[in-house]
Amino acid sequence: MRPRLVAVGVLGLAVSLLSALPLRADTSGKVKVFILAGQSNMEGKAKMSLLEYQAGQPETRAFFKHLKKDGTWAVRDDAWINFLNRRGNLTVGFGSPKCIGPELEFGNAVADHFQEQVLIIKTAWGGKSLGRDFRPPSSGLPSNEKLKQILRQTNERNKKRKRPQITLDDVKDMYGKYYRLMTEEISTTLAELKTRFPQYKGQGYEIAGFVWFQGWNDMFDSDFRANYGKHMANFIHNVRKDLNAPDLPFVIGQMGQNGPDAGDNMQTIKDAQASTETIGEFKGNVKVVRTDVFWDRKAAVLVKNWRDHIDEWNEVGSDYGYHYLGSAITFSKIGRAFGQAMLELMGVKK
């Protein structure tokens, strides 16, 4: 499929203009829906200012060439994206504010291969764990003793910080809160498809794939580390059940901050993530994608003393190491790899 790209300078204007134009996508087939979920790196932390700079440099211009048309950012009308309270045709800027994330190149990768309309529903929030925040229903709650211990510790901290005391029910509600918000956002977006995307022709939709990119916050809790693999398997089971998609292709972005130099805690999470695709029932329908191979070594060299060479830093990085240095190249390569892995799971031939 040849994507329809329209050059624009303002995202809101682009969405408005494109809503008046006929879709290039084949509306006789169902919209292919892809879910992208996780924490801050799924939100996306590569600043637009860095992307803009690198898209114009001789050594990196070719890498980003497809993202521009007539000197401005291109917009696809055959791929839509909904990221919480933001939505529109796929283009730059759907990461954290003024940033891009994996969604951009993932969307380009999958939309290039389908005649049907593509919809990306991204549900991501920074600083969230799988062991607590995204905890799947079938993982259950920790023991009452553990919950009471957390209650005591939390209220002790709240007292010192002059914050309100919480209850045991409040503690219980923390577990799985963002799993519930995720599923609610997915169902609401699909129920409001025509409202959120006026170009939708009522052709129906199919949930085609799920991408998970998370892990950082689980490193700092021994229980979360030890049980990450169990929670991950339960997460896949529950997502497939809740979305009524028992064979849903599932891509897991393996942690890769610091490149190959992972500490013990990170390695524990990485090993748990990698093991998921080897589970018998997940073979052939779950794929783990390494992200450490996309670590930006040029940015890594400068990050420790970036304030001492700010001009050089602004040419390669835009955030801290736990956000993959805010490297536009890294986030783009990760997104492409997610898209390619998804297509492989779906049996799409390159």
N, C-alpha and C positions, 0 to 999 in steps of 0.2 A: 504494500500500500504506500502510495506517495502522500506523506502528511501535508495537510494544508497549513501553511505557516503565514501568519500575518504580522507585519512589523508594526510595533506600537511603542509609544513612550510611556504611557500611563496605564497601569493594569486595569483600573476601573473603566477607563475609556475603551480598552480593548474588549472587555466583557460586554459592554454596552453595544459596541459596533458589531461584534460577532453574533450577538443574539438576533440581529436582523438579517443575518446571512444564512443561506441554506447549509446544512451539514454536509460535509464531504464523506463522512462515515456512512456505511451501509446500515440503514435503519430497519432493514427487513430482519436483521438478526438481533438477538438480545444484547443489551449492554453488558460488557464484561467488567465485573467489579473486582477490584483488588484492594485488600485491606493492608495498610501499613501501620504497625503498632509498636510501641516501645517507650523509651524515655528520651533524654535530651538529644542523643545523637540521631534518633529517628526524627525528632523535631527538625534538626539541621542547624549547624552552627558555623557554616562558612559564609562570611560576610559578603554582601553584594559588592562592596567597594573593592575587595580583593578579586572577585570574579570579573568585575569590569576592567580592572587593571590587567589581569592576566589574559583576558580575551583579546587585548590589543597588543600584546607583546609578541615579537617574532618567534620566540622559542615556545610559546604556549598557545598562540593564536589558532593554529590548526586543530588543536585538541578541542577547543570550544567553538569552532567555526559554525557548527550546525545549530548553535543556540541563537545565532544572530541572522537577521535578514535586513538588507539595506541599511546596515549600521545600527539597528536597534534590536532589542530582544524580541525573539519570535514567540508567537502564541499558537498553540495547537487547538483546533476546534474539534478534532477527533479524539481528544482526551480531556476529561474534566477532572477536577480535584476538589475535594471537600476536606479542609483541615480545621475542625472545630467550627469557629465562627467565621472562617474565611473560605471562599469557594469561587470557582471560575474555571476558565479554560487553562490548561496546563502551560505554565511559563515560569520564569524565575520569580523568586520571592515568596515561595510557599514553605519556607523553613521557619525558624524563629524570626521575629521581626527583622527585616532587612537582611535576611540570610537565605541560603538554599540548603537543602539536605538531600538524602538519597532519592526523594520522590521525583526529582526533576529527570534524572537519567534513567531511573526505573521506568517512569512513564514513557519516555522516549523509546526505550527498548521494547516495551510490550506493545505500545501503540503502532510501532513500525511493522508489527507482524500480524495485526488483525484488521480486517475490513470493518468489523463492528466498532461501535463507540466504546471507548474505555473510560471507566470511572475509578479514580483512586479515592478511597476514604482513609484519611490519615488520622489516627487517634494516638497522640503522644503527649506525654507530660514529663517535664524534667524531674530528676531526683526520685525516681520511683523504683521499688524493688519488685521482683517476682515473688519473693517469699512472703511479702505482706501486701503491698498495694495492688499488684496484679494477681494475687493468689487465686488460683482457679477453685471453683466450688468443691470439686472432688478432693482437693487437698485438705479440706476441713479447717477447723480452727486449732490453734495450739491448745495445750492442756489448760484447765482452769488455773492451775498453779502458775503457769507461765504468764497467763493473761493478767493475773492479780499482781505478779511481780512487775510487769510492764506498767500497770496502773500506778503502783507505788512510785516507781522510778519517774514516770511522767509527771505525776503530781508534785513530786519533790522538785523537779526542774521548774515546773510552772510556778511553784510558790516562790522560788528564788527570783524568777523573772517577773513576778507579780502578774501572772496570767491566771485565768479562771481554772478551777479544778475540773477534771473530767470524771466520767463514770465508767464502770466496767462495760456497759453497752457501747460507750464511745470507743473504747479500745477494740471491742469486737467488730465495730463498724469499719475500723481502719483496714481490716483484712478483707481483701477482695474488692475494696471500694472502686479502684480504677479498672478492675475487670468489669465490674457492673457498669461503670461509666462508658467503657469502651463498647460493650455490647449495646447499650442504650443509644450511643451516638451512631453506631452502624444501622440499627433498626430505624431510628428517626430519619437519618439521611435517606434511606431507601423508601421510607413511607412518604417523604416529602420530595421525592425525586423531581417531579414536575415543577414544584415551587422553587426548588433550589437551582434547577437547571431547566429553564423554560424551553430549551431546544429539544428536550426529551419528547419523543414522538409516541410514547406509550407502547414501545416494542417489547417491554419486559426487560428483565435482567437476570444474570446468573452470577453467583459469587464464584469467581474463577481462581482466586489464590490469596494467600495470606503471607505476609512478611513480618518477622519479629526481629527487632534490633534493640537489645537491652542487656544489662548485666552488671553495670558498675556498682550500684547500690547494694547488691547482694554480697559483694566482697567483704563487707565490714561487719557481717553477722555470721558467727560460726554455724548456727543452725541453718541459715539461708544458704550458705556455701555447701554444707553437707547434703542438703536436700534439693539443690537446684535441679538436678536431673529428674527427680521424681516430680517436682512441680512443673517442669517443662513438659514432661509426658502428659501429665494431667491437664495442662493448659491446652495442648493440642486436642486431646479428647474432648474437653469441654467446649472449645471454640467450634469444632466440627459439629458437635451436637447442637449447640445454641444457634448455629447458622444453618442447620439442617443440610450440611454438606459433608457427608461421612468420608468422602475421599478427597477432600480439599487439599490441593498442593500447598505445602508449607515450607517456606524458606526461613532459615534461622541465620542471622548475621552474627558470626562468632566475634567476641570481643577481640580488639586488635590495637588498643592504645599502647603506645611505646613500641610498636612494631613487634619483632620477635622476642623482645626483652620483657616478658611478663614475670611479675613476682609470683610467689607461691599462691596467694589468694586469688589473683586473676587467673592463674593457670588452672586452679581448681574449677572455676566457672567455665573456662574455655574447654576443659576436658569434658565437663558435664554437657556442654552444648554440643561438642563434637560427637559424643556417644549417642545422642538422640537418634541420628539417622541410621545407626546400626541396630536399633531395636527391631525385631522381626516384623512387627506390624507396620513400621514406619519406612521400611526399605522400599525405595522407589517412589515414595510420596512425600518424603521429608528430605530436604537438602540443606546442609550446613555450608555457609560461605565464609571462608577466611577473610578477615579484613586487615589483619596485620601486614599482609603483603602490599597493601596500599599506603602504608605509613609514609608520610612525606619527609624524607631524610634531609632535604634542604631546609625545611622549616624547623626540623628537630635540632639541627645544629645551632640555630639562632635563638631558640625559645628560652634557654636558661638566662640569657642576658639581653633579652630583646629590647629593653629600654635603652641600652647603650648603643644600639644600632637600629633605631626605630624605622628609618627609611628602608633599610634592607629587609627588615621583618615584615613591613607592610606589603612587600612584593611577593611574600610566600605564605604568610600565616595571618590568622585573625582571632585566635582563641587559645585556650589552654590545652595541655596535652590530653586531658580526659575528654576533650571535644575534638580529638584528632587534629589539634593545632589550628582548627578552623580552616583547614586546607580545602580550597575549592576543588583542586584536582583530586584529593582523597575522597571527598564526599561524592564527587561525580563518578569516580571509578567504583566506589562501593555501590552506588545506585545502579550502574551498568551491570555489575556482577550479580546483584539481586535480580535484575530483570532477566539476564541470561539464564540464571539458575531456575527461575520460574518457568521460562519457556521450555527448558529441558524437562522439567517435571511434567509439563503439559504435553510433551511429545511433539513440540513444534520444531521442525527441521530448519536449520539455519540456511 
